[in-house]
Amino acid sequence: MSLMKRYVEDSDLVRELAREAAQLLRATDRMRALDGAFTACGEAAGKYADPEAVLKRLVREAVFEYGAVRSQHRNAERTPEPVL
């Protein structure tokens, strides 16, 4: 498998884990799931020649994905239902 394909697969996995973590209701559950996403980042990064650089990229992707999904959830909670 090429390095680019491997990285795309690892990135997809990490972003999916972060997305799932962001959708949990309780903060403690979100943190536990996000910790799992970060652990997956470390495990995936170990397969590359420069694991530290890959780890930073994967963690950054997880954080951005988590933040985007949490922001969507907060905005959805604040938006009132239209009155018909």
PDB file of N, CA, C and O in Angstrom:
ATOM      1  N   MET A   1       0.852  -1.170   0.000  1.00  0.00           N
ATOM      2  CA  MET A   1       0.000   0.000   0.000  1.00  0.00           C
ATOM      3  C   MET A   1       0.899   1.234   0.000  1.00  0.00           C
ATOM      4  O   MET A   1       1.895   1.298   0.721  1.00  0.00           O
ATOM      5  N   SER A   2       0.531   2.198  -0.812  1.00  0.00           N
ATOM      6  CA  SER A   2       1.339   3.418  -0.873  1.00  0.00           C
ATOM      7  C   SER A   2       1.167   4.231   0.407  1.00  0.00           C
ATOM      8  O   SER A   2       0.167   4.108   1.115  1.00  0.00           O
ATOM      9  N   LEU A   3       2.159   5.055   0.680  1.00  0.00           N
ATOM     10  CA  LEU A   3       2.097   5.895   1.881  1.00  0.00           C
ATOM     11  C   LEU A   3       0.917   6.851   1.845  1.00  0.00           C
ATOM     12  O   LEU A   3       0.273   7.085   2.868  1.00  0.00           O
ATOM     13  N   MET A   4       0.632   7.404   0.674  1.00  0.00           N
ATOM     14  CA  MET A   4      -0.490   8.349   0.577  1.00  0.00           C
ATOM     15  C   MET A   4      -1.816   7.644   0.870  1.00  0.00           C
ATOM     16  O   MET A   4      -2.662   8.182   1.585  1.00  0.00           O
ATOM     17  N   LYS A   5      -1.994   6.455   0.323  1.00  0.00           N
ATOM     18  CA  LYS A   5      -3.230   5.718   0.568  1.00  0.00           C
ATOM     19  C   LYS A   5      -3.340   5.364   2.047  1.00  0.00           C
ATOM     20  O   LYS A   5      -4.415   5.477   2.637  1.00  0.00           O
ATOM     21  N   ARG A   6      -2.248   4.943   2.636  1.00  0.00           N
ATOM     22  CA  ARG A   6      -2.251   4.611   4.060  1.00  0.00           C
ATOM     23  C   ARG A   6      -2.604   5.839   4.891  1.00  0.00           C
ATOM     24  O   ARG A   6      -3.402   5.757   5.825  1.00  0.00           O
ATOM     25  N   TYR A   7      -2.004   6.982   4.544  1.00  0.00           N
ATOM     26  CA  TYR A   7      -2.283   8.203   5.303  1.00  0.00           C
ATOM     27  C   TYR A   7      -3.753   8.609   5.168  1.00  0.00           C
ATOM     28  O   TYR A   7      -4.377   9.008   6.152  1.00  0.00           O
ATOM     29  N   VAL A   8      -4.301   8.511   3.972  1.00  0.00           N
ATOM     30  CA  VAL A   8      -5.710   8.867   3.763  1.00  0.00           C
ATOM     31  C   VAL A   8      -6.606   7.966   4.613  1.00  0.00           C
ATOM     32  O   VAL A   8      -7.559   8.442   5.230  1.00  0.00           O
ATOM     33  N   GLU A   9      -6.307   6.680   4.646  1.00  0.00           N
ATOM     34  CA  GLU A   9      -7.096   5.752   5.459  1.00  0.00           C
ATOM     35  C   GLU A   9      -6.960   6.068   6.944  1.00  0.00           C
ATOM     36  O   GLU A   9      -7.951   6.060   7.674  1.00  0.00           O
ATOM     37  N   ASP A  10      -5.738   6.347   7.394  1.00  0.00           N
ATOM     38  CA  ASP A  10      -5.525   6.697   8.800  1.00  0.00           C
ATOM     39  C   ASP A  10      -6.237   8.000   9.148  1.00  0.00           C
ATOM     40  O   ASP A  10      -6.847   8.118  10.211  1.00  0.00           O
ATOM     41  N   SER A  11      -6.156   8.966   8.258  1.00  0.00           N
ATOM     42  CA  SER A  11      -6.819  10.250   8.471  1.00  0.00           C
ATOM     43  C   SER A  11      -8.336  10.076   8.533  1.00  0.00           C
ATOM     44  O   SER A  11      -8.994  10.668   9.389  1.00  0.00           O
ATOM     45  N   ASP A  12      -8.884   9.275   7.639  1.00  0.00           N
ATOM     46  CA  ASP A  12     -10.330   9.017   7.647  1.00  0.00           C
ATOM     47  C   ASP A  12     -10.766   8.378   8.961  1.00  0.00           C
ATOM     48  O   ASP A  12     -11.790   8.754   9.531  1.00  0.00           O
ATOM     49  N   LEU A  13      -9.988   7.414   9.438  1.00  0.00           N
ATOM     50  CA  LEU A  13     -10.310   6.744  10.696  1.00  0.00           C
ATOM     51  C   LEU A  13     -10.290   7.729  11.857  1.00  0.00           C
ATOM     52  O   LEU A  13     -11.216   7.758  12.667  1.00  0.00           O
ATOM     53  N   VAL A  14      -9.248   8.527  11.937  1.00  0.00           N
ATOM     54  CA  VAL A  14      -9.098   9.479  13.044  1.00  0.00           C
ATOM     55  C   VAL A  14     -10.221  10.511  13.017  1.00  0.00           C
ATOM     56  O   VAL A  14     -10.780  10.851  14.059  1.00  0.00           O
ATOM     57  N   ARG A  15     -10.549  11.006  11.835  1.00  0.00           N
ATOM     58  CA  ARG A  15     -11.633  11.996  11.732  1.00  0.00           C
ATOM     59  C   ARG A  15     -12.980  11.379  12.098  1.00  0.00           C
ATOM     60  O   ARG A  15     -13.814  12.039  12.717  1.00  0.00           O
ATOM     61  N   GLU A  16     -13.197  10.129  11.724  1.00  0.00           N
ATOM     62  CA  GLU A  16     -14.450   9.453  12.085  1.00  0.00           C
ATOM     63  C   GLU A  16     -14.544   9.270  13.600  1.00  0.00           C
ATOM     64  O   GLU A  16     -15.607   9.484  14.184  1.00  0.00           O
ATOM     65  N   LEU A  17     -13.453   8.879  14.234  1.00  0.00           N
ATOM     66  CA  LEU A  17     -13.459   8.733  15.691  1.00  0.00           C
ATOM     67  C   LEU A  17     -13.732  10.067  16.374  1.00  0.00           C
ATOM     68  O   LEU A  17     -14.478  10.120  17.352  1.00  0.00           O
ATOM     69  N   ALA A  18     -13.142  11.136  15.872  1.00  0.00           N
ATOM     70  CA  ALA A  18     -13.373  12.468  16.442  1.00  0.00           C
ATOM     71  C   ALA A  18     -14.814  12.907  16.220  1.00  0.00           C
ATOM     72  O   ALA A  18     -15.423  13.512  17.102  1.00  0.00           O
ATOM     73  N   ARG A  19     -15.359  12.606  15.050  1.00  0.00           N
ATOM     74  CA  ARG A  19     -16.751  12.951  14.738  1.00  0.00           C
ATOM     75  C   ARG A  19     -17.703  12.223  15.692  1.00  0.00           C
ATOM     76  O   ARG A  19     -18.650  12.815  16.209  1.00  0.00           O
ATOM     77  N   GLU A  20     -17.440  10.943  15.914  1.00  0.00           N
ATOM     78  CA  GLU A  20     -18.272  10.164  16.834  1.00  0.00           C
ATOM     79  C   GLU A  20     -18.164  10.711  18.250  1.00  0.00           C
ATOM     80  O   GLU A  20     -19.165  10.793  18.962  1.00  0.00           O
ATOM     81  N   ALA A  21     -16.970  11.084  18.661  1.00  0.00           N
ATOM     82  CA  ALA A  21     -16.780  11.642  20.001  1.00  0.00           C
ATOM     83  C   ALA A  21     -17.560  12.932  20.169  1.00  0.00           C
ATOM     84  O   ALA A  21     -18.161  13.159  21.219  1.00  0.00           O
ATOM     85  N   ALA A  22     -17.559  13.765  19.167  1.00  0.00           N
ATOM     86  CA  ALA A  22     -18.226  15.069  19.251  1.00  0.00           C
ATOM     87  C   ALA A  22     -19.735  14.939  19.350  1.00  0.00           C
ATOM     88  O   ALA A  22     -20.395  15.862  19.827  1.00  0.00           O
ATOM     89  N   GLN A  23     -20.293  13.834  18.920  1.00  0.00           N
ATOM     90  CA  GLN A  23     -21.742  13.668  18.919  1.00  0.00           C
ATOM     91  C   GLN A  23     -22.286  13.101  20.222  1.00  0.00           C
ATOM     92  O   GLN A  23     -23.502  13.022  20.399  1.00  0.00           O
ATOM     93  N   LEU A  24     -21.412  12.709  21.126  1.00  0.00           N
ATOM     94  CA  LEU A  24     -21.873  12.168  22.401  1.00  0.00           C
ATOM     95  C   LEU A  24     -22.440  13.282  23.276  1.00  0.00           C
ATOM     96  O   LEU A  24     -21.998  14.428  23.195  1.00  0.00           O
ATOM     97  N   LEU A  25     -23.410  12.944  24.104  1.00  0.00           N
ATOM     98  CA  LEU A  25     -24.107  13.955  24.897  1.00  0.00           C
ATOM     99  C   LEU A  25     -23.315  14.419  26.116  1.00  0.00           C
ATOM    100  O   LEU A  25     -23.240  15.618  26.386  1.00  0.00           O
ATOM    101  N   ARG A  26     -22.734  13.497  26.841  1.00  0.00           N
ATOM    102  CA  ARG A  26     -22.043  13.862  28.085  1.00  0.00           C
ATOM    103  C   ARG A  26     -20.585  14.209  27.816  1.00  0.00           C
ATOM    104  O   ARG A  26     -19.911  13.555  27.020  1.00  0.00           O
ATOM    105  N   ALA A  27     -20.116  15.247  28.492  1.00  0.00           N
ATOM    106  CA  ALA A  27     -18.733  15.697  28.312  1.00  0.00           C
ATOM    107  C   ALA A  27     -17.732  14.602  28.675  1.00  0.00           C
ATOM    108  O   ALA A  27     -16.714  14.446  28.000  1.00  0.00           O
ATOM    109  N   THR A  28     -18.010  13.849  29.727  1.00  0.00           N
ATOM    110  CA  THR A  28     -17.072  12.786  30.117  1.00  0.00           C
ATOM    111  C   THR A  28     -16.991  11.707  29.038  1.00  0.00           C
ATOM    112  O   THR A  28     -15.917  11.168  28.769  1.00  0.00           O
ATOM    113  N   ASP A  29     -18.129  11.399  28.425  1.00  0.00           N
ATOM    114  CA  ASP A  29     -18.126  10.417  27.335  1.00  0.00           C
ATOM    115  C   ASP A  29     -17.366  10.951  26.127  1.00  0.00           C
ATOM    116  O   ASP A  29     -16.622  10.215  25.477  1.00  0.00           O
ATOM    117  N   ARG A  30     -17.557  12.249  25.826  1.00  0.00           N
ATOM    118  CA  ARG A  30     -16.835  12.853  24.706  1.00  0.00           C
ATOM    119  C   ARG A  30     -15.333  12.808  24.947  1.00  0.00           C
ATOM    120  O   ARG A  30     -14.566  12.485  24.039  1.00  0.00           O
ATOM    121  N   MET A  31     -14.911  13.130  26.160  1.00  0.00           N
ATOM    122  CA  MET A  31     -13.472  13.138  26.457  1.00  0.00           C
ATOM    123  C   MET A  31     -12.881  11.734  26.379  1.00  0.00           C
ATOM    124  O   MET A  31     -11.768  11.554  25.886  1.00  0.00           O
ATOM    125  N   ARG A  32     -13.612  10.758  26.857  1.00  0.00           N
ATOM    126  CA  ARG A  32     -13.129   9.372  26.795  1.00  0.00           C
ATOM    127  C   ARG A  32     -12.982   8.932  25.333  1.00  0.00           C
ATOM    128  O   ARG A  32     -11.991   8.305  24.960  1.00  0.00           O
ATOM    129  N   ALA A  33     -13.972   9.267  24.523  1.00  0.00           N
ATOM    130  CA  ALA A  33     -13.923   8.899  23.104  1.00  0.00           C
ATOM    131  C   ALA A  33     -12.832   9.674  22.368  1.00  0.00           C
ATOM    132  O   ALA A  33     -12.156   9.126  21.497  1.00  0.00           O
ATOM    133  N   LEU A  34     -12.663  10.939  22.718  1.00  0.00           N
ATOM    134  CA  LEU A  34     -11.617  11.740  22.081  1.00  0.00           C
ATOM    135  C   LEU A  34     -10.232  11.226  22.465  1.00  0.00           C
ATOM    136  O   LEU A  34      -9.306  11.263  21.655  1.00  0.00           O
ATOM    137  N   ASP A  35     -10.093  10.751  23.691  1.00  0.00           N
ATOM    138  CA  ASP A  35      -8.835  10.139  24.110  1.00  0.00           C
ATOM    139  C   ASP A  35      -8.535   8.914  23.241  1.00  0.00           C
ATOM    140  O   ASP A  35      -7.385   8.670  22.875  1.00  0.00           O
ATOM    141  N   GLY A  36      -9.573   8.154  22.918  1.00  0.00           N
ATOM    142  CA  GLY A  36      -9.401   7.015  22.017  1.00  0.00           C
ATOM    143  C   GLY A  36      -8.970   7.442  20.627  1.00  0.00           C
ATOM    144  O   GLY A  36      -8.164   6.769  19.984  1.00  0.00           O
ATOM    145  N   ALA A  37      -9.508   8.564  20.164  1.00  0.00           N
ATOM    146  CA  ALA A  37      -9.111   9.085  18.851  1.00  0.00           C
ATOM    147  C   ALA A  37      -7.639   9.482  18.862  1.00  0.00           C
ATOM    148  O   ALA A  37      -6.912   9.218  17.905  1.00  0.00           O
ATOM    149  N   PHE A  38      -7.204  10.119  19.950  1.00  0.00           N
ATOM    150  CA  PHE A  38      -5.799  10.518  20.045  1.00  0.00           C
ATOM    151  C   PHE A  38      -4.884   9.298  20.157  1.00  0.00           C
ATOM    152  O   PHE A  38      -3.774   9.302  19.625  1.00  0.00           O
ATOM    153  N   THR A  39      -5.342   8.272  20.839  1.00  0.00           N
ATOM    154  CA  THR A  39      -4.569   7.026  20.911  1.00  0.00           C
ATOM    155  C   THR A  39      -4.424   6.421  19.517  1.00  0.00           C
ATOM    156  O   THR A  39      -3.353   5.936  19.151  1.00  0.00           O
ATOM    157  N   ALA A  40      -5.506   6.453  18.747  1.00  0.00           N
ATOM    158  CA  ALA A  40      -5.451   5.949  17.367  1.00  0.00           C
ATOM    159  C   ALA A  40      -4.468   6.764  16.533  1.00  0.00           C
ATOM    160  O   ALA A  40      -3.787   6.217  15.665  1.00  0.00           O
ATOM    161  N   CYS A  41      -4.391   8.075  16.794  1.00  0.00           N
ATOM    162  CA  CYS A  41      -3.407   8.919  16.092  1.00  0.00           C
ATOM    163  C   CYS A  41      -1.994   8.401  16.352  1.00  0.00           C
ATOM    164  O   CYS A  41      -1.198   8.250  15.425  1.00  0.00           O
ATOM    165  N   GLY A  42      -1.695   8.132  17.610  1.00  0.00           N
ATOM    166  CA  GLY A  42      -0.362   7.661  17.974  1.00  0.00           C
ATOM    167  C   GLY A  42      -0.037   6.310  17.369  1.00  0.00           C
ATOM    168  O   GLY A  42       1.072   6.084  16.886  1.00  0.00           O
ATOM    169  N   GLU A  43      -1.018   5.410  17.400  1.00  0.00           N
ATOM    170  CA  GLU A  43      -0.796   4.084  16.828  1.00  0.00           C
ATOM    171  C   GLU A  43      -0.578   4.165  15.318  1.00  0.00           C
ATOM    172  O   GLU A  43       0.289   3.483  14.773  1.00  0.00           O
ATOM    173  N   ALA A  44      -1.361   4.994  14.655  1.00  0.00           N
ATOM    174  CA  ALA A  44      -1.222   5.136  13.201  1.00  0.00           C
ATOM    175  C   ALA A  44       0.106   5.789  12.842  1.00  0.00           C
ATOM    176  O   ALA A  44       0.763   5.379  11.885  1.00  0.00           O
ATOM    177  N   ALA A  45       0.499   6.797  13.599  1.00  0.00           N
ATOM    178  CA  ALA A  45       1.726   7.538  13.292  1.00  0.00           C
ATOM    179  C   ALA A  45       2.965   6.659  13.397  1.00  0.00           C
ATOM    180  O   ALA A  45       3.971   6.921  12.738  1.00  0.00           O
ATOM    181  N   GLY A  46       2.899   5.635  14.210  1.00  0.00           N
ATOM    182  CA  GLY A  46       4.038   4.747  14.389  1.00  0.00           C
ATOM    183  C   GLY A  46       4.434   3.991  13.132  1.00  0.00           C
ATOM    184  O   GLY A  46       5.521   3.415  13.081  1.00  0.00           O
ATOM    185  N   LYS A  47       3.581   3.978  12.120  1.00  0.00           N
ATOM    186  CA  LYS A  47       3.856   3.246  10.876  1.00  0.00           C
ATOM    187  C   LYS A  47       4.680   4.049   9.876  1.00  0.00           C
ATOM    188  O   LYS A  47       5.066   3.523   8.832  1.00  0.00           O
ATOM    189  N   TYR A  48       4.951   5.305  10.181  1.00  0.00           N
ATOM    190  CA  TYR A  48       5.592   6.201   9.213  1.00  0.00           C
ATOM    191  C   TYR A  48       7.041   6.480   9.597  1.00  0.00           C
ATOM    192  O   TYR A  48       7.443   6.292  10.745  1.00  0.00           O
ATOM    193  N   ALA A  49       7.814   6.931   8.615  1.00  0.00           N
ATOM    194  CA  ALA A  49       9.236   7.217   8.832  1.00  0.00           C
ATOM    195  C   ALA A  49       9.438   8.375   9.804  1.00  0.00           C
ATOM    196  O   ALA A  49      10.403   8.378  10.567  1.00  0.00           O
ATOM    197  N   ASP A  50       8.535   9.362   9.784  1.00  0.00           N
ATOM    198  CA  ASP A  50       8.607  10.501  10.704  1.00  0.00           C
ATOM    199  C   ASP A  50       7.329  10.520  11.535  1.00  0.00           C
ATOM    200  O   ASP A  50       6.428  11.315  11.271  1.00  0.00           O
ATOM    201  N   PRO A  51       7.245   9.643  12.543  1.00  0.00           N
ATOM    202  CA  PRO A  51       6.000   9.511  13.295  1.00  0.00           C
ATOM    203  C   PRO A  51       5.576  10.791  14.013  1.00  0.00           C
ATOM    204  O   PRO A  51       4.381  11.042  14.164  1.00  0.00           O
ATOM    205  N   GLU A  52       6.528  11.596  14.455  1.00  0.00           N
ATOM    206  CA  GLU A  52       6.172  12.819  15.169  1.00  0.00           C
ATOM    207  C   GLU A  52       5.420  13.793  14.257  1.00  0.00           C
ATOM    208  O   GLU A  52       4.421  14.382  14.669  1.00  0.00           O
ATOM    209  N   ALA A  53       5.893  13.961  13.038  1.00  0.00           N
ATOM    210  CA  ALA A  53       5.226  14.865  12.094  1.00  0.00           C
ATOM    211  C   ALA A  53       3.834  14.347  11.737  1.00  0.00           C
ATOM    212  O   ALA A  53       2.881  15.122  11.660  1.00  0.00           O
ATOM    213  N   VAL A  54       3.720  13.044  11.521  1.00  0.00           N
ATOM    214  CA  VAL A  54       2.422  12.461  11.179  1.00  0.00           C
ATOM    215  C   VAL A  54       1.477  12.556  12.370  1.00  0.00           C
ATOM    216  O   VAL A  54       0.290  12.835  12.197  1.00  0.00           O
ATOM    217  N   LEU A  55       1.984  12.331  13.563  1.00  0.00           N
ATOM    218  CA  LEU A  55       1.160  12.446  14.765  1.00  0.00           C
ATOM    219  C   LEU A  55       0.578  13.849  14.886  1.00  0.00           C
ATOM    220  O   LEU A  55      -0.608  14.006  15.176  1.00  0.00           O
ATOM    221  N   LYS A  56       1.399  14.859  14.666  1.00  0.00           N
ATOM    222  CA  LYS A  56       0.909  16.242  14.738  1.00  0.00           C
ATOM    223  C   LYS A  56      -0.196  16.485  13.722  1.00  0.00           C
ATOM    224  O   LYS A  56      -1.203  17.120  14.037  1.00  0.00           O
ATOM    225  N   ARG A  57      -0.015  15.986  12.509  1.00  0.00           N
ATOM    226  CA  ARG A  57      -1.036  16.184  11.467  1.00  0.00           C
ATOM    227  C   ARG A  57      -2.337  15.469  11.821  1.00  0.00           C
ATOM    228  O   ARG A  57      -3.420  16.037  11.683  1.00  0.00           O
ATOM    229  N   LEU A  58      -2.227  14.226  12.276  1.00  0.00           N
ATOM    230  CA  LEU A  58      -3.432  13.464  12.604  1.00  0.00           C
ATOM    231  C   LEU A  58      -4.179  14.080  13.785  1.00  0.00           C
ATOM    232  O   LEU A  58      -5.407  14.165  13.770  1.00  0.00           O
ATOM    233  N   VAL A  59      -3.440  14.506  14.801  1.00  0.00           N
ATOM    234  CA  VAL A  59      -4.083  15.153  15.951  1.00  0.00           C
ATOM    235  C   VAL A  59      -4.765  16.439  15.507  1.00  0.00           C
ATOM    236  O   VAL A  59      -5.885  16.727  15.931  1.00  0.00           O
ATOM    237  N   ARG A  60      -4.101  17.210  14.661  1.00  0.00           N
ATOM    238  CA  ARG A  60      -4.701  18.453  14.157  1.00  0.00           C
ATOM    239  C   ARG A  60      -6.005  18.152  13.419  1.00  0.00           C
ATOM    240  O   ARG A  60      -7.003  18.849  13.607  1.00  0.00           O
ATOM    241  N   GLU A  61      -5.996  17.121  12.584  1.00  0.00           N
ATOM    242  CA  GLU A  61      -7.215  16.758  11.859  1.00  0.00           C
ATOM    243  C   GLU A  61      -8.322  16.333  12.814  1.00  0.00           C
ATOM    244  O   GLU A  61      -9.483  16.697  12.625  1.00  0.00           O
ATOM    245  N   ALA A  62      -7.968  15.565  13.837  1.00  0.00           N
ATOM    246  CA  ALA A  62      -8.968  15.134  14.822  1.00  0.00           C
ATOM    247  C   ALA A  62      -9.559  16.329  15.559  1.00  0.00           C
ATOM    248  O   ALA A  62     -10.771  16.401  15.760  1.00  0.00           O
ATOM    249  N   VAL A  63      -8.711  17.261  15.957  1.00  0.00           N
ATOM    250  CA  VAL A  63      -9.179  18.442  16.689  1.00  0.00           C
ATOM    251  C   VAL A  63     -10.095  19.288  15.812  1.00  0.00           C
ATOM    252  O   VAL A  63     -11.149  19.729  16.269  1.00  0.00           O
ATOM    253  N   PHE A  64      -9.713  19.518  14.575  1.00  0.00           N
ATOM    254  CA  PHE A  64     -10.546  20.318  13.670  1.00  0.00           C
ATOM    255  C   PHE A  64     -11.895  19.636  13.428  1.00  0.00           C
ATOM    256  O   PHE A  64     -12.936  20.293  13.443  1.00  0.00           O
ATOM    257  N   GLU A  65     -11.875  18.336  13.208  1.00  0.00           N
ATOM    258  CA  GLU A  65     -13.123  17.603  12.960  1.00  0.00           C
ATOM    259  C   GLU A  65     -14.023  17.647  14.192  1.00  0.00           C
ATOM    260  O   GLU A  65     -15.226  17.888  14.082  1.00  0.00           O
ATOM    261  N   TYR A  66     -13.440  17.413  15.354  1.00  0.00           N
ATOM    262  CA  TYR A  66     -14.202  17.461  16.604  1.00  0.00           C
ATOM    263  C   TYR A  66     -14.820  18.847  16.787  1.00  0.00           C
ATOM    264  O   TYR A  66     -16.005  18.962  17.098  1.00  0.00           O
ATOM    265  N   GLY A  67     -14.033  19.881  16.599  1.00  0.00           N
ATOM    266  CA  GLY A  67     -14.517  21.250  16.770  1.00  0.00           C
ATOM    267  C   GLY A  67     -15.632  21.600  15.801  1.00  0.00           C
ATOM    268  O   GLY A  67     -16.599  22.261  16.178  1.00  0.00           O
ATOM    269  N   ALA A  68     -15.507  21.167  14.569  1.00  0.00           N
ATOM    270  CA  ALA A  68     -16.532  21.467  13.565  1.00  0.00           C
ATOM    271  C   ALA A  68     -17.859  20.802  13.919  1.00  0.00           C
ATOM    272  O   ALA A  68     -18.917  21.424  13.818  1.00  0.00           O
ATOM    273  N   VAL A  69     -17.801  19.550  14.329  1.00  0.00           N
ATOM    274  CA  VAL A  69     -19.034  18.831  14.657  1.00  0.00           C
ATOM    275  C   VAL A  69     -19.659  19.390  15.930  1.00  0.00           C
ATOM    276  O   VAL A  69     -20.878  19.549  15.996  1.00  0.00           O
ATOM    277  N   ARG A  70     -18.847  19.689  16.938  1.00  0.00           N
ATOM    278  CA  ARG A  70     -19.385  20.276  18.179  1.00  0.00           C
ATOM    279  C   ARG A  70     -20.028  21.621  17.891  1.00  0.00           C
ATOM    280  O   ARG A  70     -21.075  21.938  18.456  1.00  0.00           O
ATOM    281  N   SER A  71     -19.424  22.408  17.031  1.00  0.00           N
ATOM    282  CA  SER A  71     -19.977  23.710  16.675  1.00  0.00           C
ATOM    283  C   SER A  71     -21.341  23.546  16.001  1.00  0.00           C
ATOM    284  O   SER A  71     -22.273  24.297  16.288  1.00  0.00           O
ATOM    285  N   GLN A  72     -21.452  22.577  15.120  1.00  0.00           N
ATOM    286  CA  GLN A  72     -22.736  22.311  14.460  1.00  0.00           C
ATOM    287  C   GLN A  72     -23.800  21.926  15.484  1.00  0.00           C
ATOM    288  O   GLN A  72     -24.942  22.379  15.401  1.00  0.00           O
ATOM    289  N   HIS A  73     -23.420  21.088  16.452  1.00  0.00           N
ATOM    290  CA  HIS A  73     -24.374  20.668  17.474  1.00  0.00           C
ATOM    291  C   HIS A  73     -24.806  21.840  18.348  1.00  0.00           C
ATOM    292  O   HIS A  73     -25.987  21.975  18.666  1.00  0.00           O
ATOM    293  N   ARG A  74     -23.865  22.677  18.732  1.00  0.00           N
ATOM    294  CA  ARG A  74     -24.217  23.838  19.561  1.00  0.00           C
ATOM    295  C   ARG A  74     -25.130  24.781  18.799  1.00  0.00           C
ATOM    296  O   ARG A  74     -26.096  25.294  19.364  1.00  0.00           O
ATOM    297  N   ASN A  75     -24.842  25.019  17.533  1.00  0.00           N
ATOM    298  CA  ASN A  75     -25.691  25.897  16.726  1.00  0.00           C
ATOM    299  C   ASN A  75     -27.084  25.309  16.549  1.00  0.00           C
ATOM    300  O   ASN A  75     -28.072  26.044  16.568  1.00  0.00           O
ATOM    301  N   ALA A  76     -27.176  24.007  16.378  1.00  0.00           N
ATOM    302  CA  ALA A  76     -28.475  23.355  16.221  1.00  0.00           C
ATOM    303  C   ALA A  76     -29.288  23.456  17.508  1.00  0.00           C
ATOM    304  O   ALA A  76     -30.509  23.606  17.459  1.00  0.00           O
ATOM    305  N   GLU A  77     -28.620  23.375  18.659  1.00  0.00           N
ATOM    306  CA  GLU A  77     -29.316  23.485  19.940  1.00  0.00           C
ATOM    307  C   GLU A  77     -29.848  24.895  20.159  1.00  0.00           C
ATOM    308  O   GLU A  77     -30.890  25.067  20.791  1.00  0.00           O
ATOM    309  N   ARG A  78     -29.158  25.896  19.653  1.00  0.00           N
ATOM    310  CA  ARG A  78     -29.553  27.287  19.860  1.00  0.00           C
ATOM    311  C   ARG A  78     -30.622  27.755  18.885  1.00  0.00           C
ATOM    312  O   ARG A  78     -31.347  28.707  19.171  1.00  0.00           O
ATOM    313  N   THR A  79     -30.726  27.102  17.750  1.00  0.00           N
ATOM    314  CA  THR A  79     -31.667  27.529  16.721  1.00  0.00           C
ATOM    315  C   THR A  79     -33.079  27.123  17.138  1.00  0.00           C
ATOM    316  O   THR A  79     -33.361  25.935  17.291  1.00  0.00           O
ATOM    317  N   PRO A  80     -33.966  28.103  17.323  1.00  0.00           N
ATOM    318  CA  PRO A  80     -35.336  27.758  17.725  1.00  0.00           C
ATOM    319  C   PRO A  80     -36.106  27.132  16.565  1.00  0.00           C
ATOM    320  O   PRO A  80     -35.844  27.408  15.394  1.00  0.00           O
ATOM    321  N   GLU A  81     -37.045  26.296  16.923  1.00  0.00           N
ATOM    322  CA  GLU A  81     -37.906  25.676  15.923  1.00  0.00           C
ATOM    323  C   GLU A  81     -38.835  26.733  15.343  1.00  0.00           C
ATOM    324  O   GLU A  81     -39.340  27.577  16.083  1.00  0.00           O
ATOM    325  N   PRO A  82     -39.067  26.705  14.040  1.00  0.00           N
ATOM    326  CA  PRO A  82     -39.991  27.679  13.451  1.00  0.00           C
ATOM    327  C   PRO A  82     -41.425  27.413  13.911  1.00  0.00           C
ATOM    328  O   PRO A  82     -41.852  26.265  14.032  1.00  0.00           O
ATOM    329  N   VAL A  83     -42.141  28.477  14.160  1.00  0.00           N
ATOM    330  CA  VAL A  83     -43.536  28.367  14.571  1.00  0.00           C
ATOM    331  C   VAL A  83     -44.400  28.404  13.322  1.00  0.00           C
ATOM    332  O   VAL A  83     -44.305  29.327  12.514  1.00  0.00           O
ATOM    333  N   LEU A  84     -45.238  27.396  13.174  1.00  0.00           N
ATOM    334  CA  LEU A  84     -46.103  27.320  11.990  1.00  0.00           C
ATOM    335  C   LEU A  84     -47.516  27.682  12.325  1.00  0.00           C
ATOM    336  O   LEU A  84     -48.381  27.671  11.448  1.00  0.00           O
TER     337      LEU A  84
END
